[in-house]
């Protein structure tokens, strides 16, 4: 999604956005062109040297100044206040990192709203480039270089190929359906191999009321054990589905009557 261009940003506005940690706050008792006094404070001398103070509400709201020194209750600021704070003004002292920060220069070079704007615009363009959806966006110029449609197409092609590769290597469940009997009398029992299924589902359909006993063998039919789901009881003609997943080699079904039964297994290897 295209982003709005960044307009001119003064240094004081940039500091307002970047400096977030307030280490002390209060209400102004008195102020002069280059001082701010809070008579309720008892600070050590020069505790706040090289921090900044912001007028956060009241007269002079929005002004940010560097603290060049302080006494027990007075901050000395530079440059002077444009609007001198008064007793309606609330201030916040903020930490800005190691060393002093000039509001009019950086490293001895004068700063303007345009300088800051250009730097922020480059950062914004870099953010667009690194976006996870950059291949679907129109990228802005970064130091005069533009990502072309062919470049974006190549990126998308590689990601599509990776998706295909991963999908072909992903394990897939393969299943098989086994019909044990169709409309048959299973009163004498009927068996089927479970073919090393990891899990399987038994489908039963009966022509009349009956019970069906389910037995499982772990050794190819030599020994049989009744399953916990057994017997499956039908009070009338109908069908049922039983999810199963035991480690067994064979299954045996036995009906309590001679009425017709259809039984199938769907197994997954």
Secondary structure, DSSP 8 states (H G I E B T S, - for coil): ----------HHHHHHHH---EEEEEE-SEEETTEEE-TT----TTTTTT-EEEEEESTTTT-EEEEEEE-SSEEEEES--SS---TT-EEEEE---SS---SSEETTEE--HHHHHHHHHHHHHHHHHHSTTGGGS----BTTB---HHHHHHHHHHHHHHHHHHHHHS----EEEEEEEEEEE-TT-EEEE-TT-SEEEEEEEESSSEEEEEEEESSSSSS-EE-TT--EEESSSEEEEEEE----SEEEEEESSSSEEEEEEEEE-
